Amino acid sequence: MTKVDFEKALLDPAGTFDEPEDVVRNDALSREQKKEILERWQHDAEELVVASGEGMPGGGETQLRKVGKALDAV
């Protein structure tokens, strides 16, 4: 697994990883780092759900489910 810039991943998880499961599988990150990244991703996905509820394009619900599953796996 390639080394990940933790600070960058924390600021933009979706821009750093293709899928939340990629965070779980990354052996270069500690359990706590994985949780922090996934919690940020979850927050971002929640914001997308709110935005799509306000008529803005999103897709946050699917991403939110994926992030939830990944958090459960950590």
C-alpha positions as CSV (number, residue, x, y, z in Angstrom):
1,M,0.0,0.0,0.0
2,T,1.3,3.4,-0.8
3,K,2.1,6.0,1.8
4,V,-0.6,8.6,2.1
5,D,-0.3,12.3,3.1
6,F,-2.5,12.1,6.2
7,E,-3.1,15.9,6.4
8,K,-4.2,16.0,2.7
9,A,-6.3,12.9,3.2
10,L,-8.0,14.5,6.2
11,L,-8.8,17.7,4.3
12,D,-10.0,15.9,1.2
13,P,-10.7,12.2,1.7
14,A,-12.7,11.8,-1.5
15,G,-9.9,13.5,-3.5
16,T,-7.3,11.2,-1.9
17,F,-9.1,7.8,-2.0
18,D,-11.4,6.4,-4.7
19,E,-13.6,4.6,-2.1
20,P,-14.0,4.6,1.7
21,E,-12.9,1.0,1.7
22,D,-9.5,2.1,0.4
23,V,-9.0,3.9,3.7
24,V,-9.7,0.7,5.6
25,R,-7.3,-1.3,3.5
26,N,-4.5,1.1,3.7
27,D,-1.8,-0.4,6.0
28,A,0.2,2.8,6.1
29,L,-2.5,4.5,8.3
30,S,-3.1,3.8,12.0
31,R,-6.5,2.8,13.2
32,E,-7.0,6.3,14.6
33,Q,-5.9,8.0,11.4
34,K,-8.4,5.8,9.4
35,K,-11.2,6.8,11.8
36,E,-10.3,10.5,11.5
37,I,-10.3,10.4,7.7
38,L,-13.5,8.4,7.6
39,E,-15.3,10.7,10.1
40,R,-14.3,13.7,7.9
41,W,-15.6,11.8,4.8
42,Q,-18.8,11.1,6.7
43,H,-19.2,14.8,7.5
44,D,-18.6,15.7,3.9
45,A,-21.2,13.1,2.7
46,E,-23.7,14.4,5.2
47,E,-23.2,17.9,3.8
48,L,-23.9,16.5,0.3
49,V,-27.1,14.9,1.5
50,V,-28.3,18.3,2.9
51,A,-27.3,20.0,-0.3
52,S,-29.1,17.5,-2.5
53,G,-32.2,18.0,-0.3
54,E,-32.0,21.6,-1.2
55,G,-32.0,20.9,-4.9
56,M,-28.3,20.8,-5.5
57,P,-26.8,17.8,-7.3
58,G,-25.0,15.4,-4.9
59,G,-25.1,11.6,-4.4
60,G,-24.2,11.9,-0.8
61,E,-26.6,9.2,0.5
62,T,-24.7,6.4,-1.3
63,Q,-21.4,7.8,-0.2
64,L,-22.7,8.1,3.3
65,R,-23.6,4.4,3.4
66,K,-20.2,3.4,2.1
67,V,-18.4,5.5,4.6
68,G,-20.6,4.1,7.4
69,K,-19.7,0.6,6.4
70,A,-16.0,1.5,6.3
71,L,-16.2,3.1,9.7
72,D,-17.8,-0.1,11.1
73,A,-14.9,-2.1,9.6
74,V,-12.3,0.0,11.4
